[in-house]
Amino acid sequence: MRLRRIEADSGELSLYLAAGSADMKSYEKGVAEIAAQIKEQGDQAVFALSKKYDGADINNDNFRVSSAEIEKAYEKVGLEYIKSLNKAIKNIRYFHAKQLRTSWMDMDDKGNMVGQLFRPLERVGIYVPGGTAAYPSSVLMNAVPAQVAGVEQIAMVSPPDPDGGMNPYTLVAAGELGIDEIYKVGGAQAVFALAWGTDTIKKVDLISGPGNIYVTLAKKLVYGDVNIDMLAGPSEILIVADEKADPGYLAADLLSQAEHDVLARSMLLCHDRSLLDEVEKELNLQIPELSRQDIITKALSNYGVFIVTDSVQHSCEVANLIAPEHMELMLENPSAYLHLIKNAGAIFMGSHTPEPVGDYYAGPNHILPTGGTARFYSPVTVDIFRKASSLIRYSQAGLEAGAQDIINLAAVEGLTAHANSVKIRLK
């Protein structure tokens, strides 16, 4: 296949900007209908929708995953998988532990104290996708930062198989983290059940985890009733390459994102046209060897692109406009250009750091802003699983010293009762 090739300064670039703003109107009615069913019928609506969308017979007896099912899952996976899983858990836990902020208090010479008190959320829901692939790594990227944050109750949801079971690799990932509250439900109905509660599922304070467009719209709808991590769109990779980059590596990394789904975006920015020719040859050599080649070829046809720039610096400027989820700096000296990168969910530096290192193993979270939202949004961190309360304690001397300033500011806003609550303490 031939990949679309455009000039960086052409109007065609707009197709790759802010893809997250794609029209969702056609899906909103269906999501609203699911919301109404969950509100009215709770568990029974969950069961009916699981039958409709997943083909699974879910009921009160098999809705929550049993300990026996988790034990059986361990029998279906290899020891090497469990070893690799635990190495990844260790790295992810280490990275997120570095993000923890401690409560603090400062006191001035008048005895006034201000500070912040950080506390974990009490209960969170994590959504683990199913569908075209199993994603046990999503269990880790949701649950580990929640555990590091100190969350005591974690409820996990994931779509059931048509036979009413769940992916054993996903269950073992949960088992290794000690998560035993797991429900067989996916899609928008899972989000609504977590946000509002049912007879079986107790409502949560936050929902984290990526899903399809129905999941995204459902999270958008419940935001305010609960907190959410972000509104995630299709996966994307953008590679900034120089003339010395290995074309085989470049092709492999573009394909690693294209296999997610047919709307995934794979973009290569480079000023060397001959290198782009070599990458195209590599794509055609590698695709036939991959298991998800039908999805890959559709994704590359939809949103795969070579963007021709004038220089590495020009590539960085264009990359900032796109603000991708994953950005690879496939450059001889990536550190020399890092200061030019302003907008990216995660930055992978050098030829030995392919994107899957971050997806599975290195430690940083793989739940990242998509569709250009890296201009103003960040990856999932420990912070979303915690909340901060401001602390204020003034002494009599401190209040007297600041009283007139407070009264002046309240008067400007016409809030005489505010001013009076200070004045009354001066008598």
Secondary structure, DSSP 4 states (H G I P E B T S, - for coil): ---EEEETTSGGGGGGS-GGG---HHHHHHHHHHHHHHHHHTHHHHHHHHHHHH-----TTTSBPPHHHHHHHHHHS-HHHHHHHHHHHHHHHHHHHTTPPPPEEEE-TTS-EEEEEEEE-SEEEEE---TTS--HHHHHHHHHHHHHHT--EEEEEEPPPTTS---HHHHHHHHHTT---EEE--HHHHHHHHHH--SSSPP-SEEE----HHHHHHHHHHBTTBEES----S-EEEEEE-TTS-HHHHHHHHHHHHTT-TT-EEEEEES-HHHHHHHHHHHHHHGGGSTTHHHHHHHHHHHEEEEE-SSHHHHHHHHHHH--SEEEEESSSGGGGGGG----SEEEESTT--HHHHHHTSSS-S----TTGGGT-----GGGGEEEEEEEE--HHHHHHHHHHHHHHHHHTT-HHHHHHHHTTT-
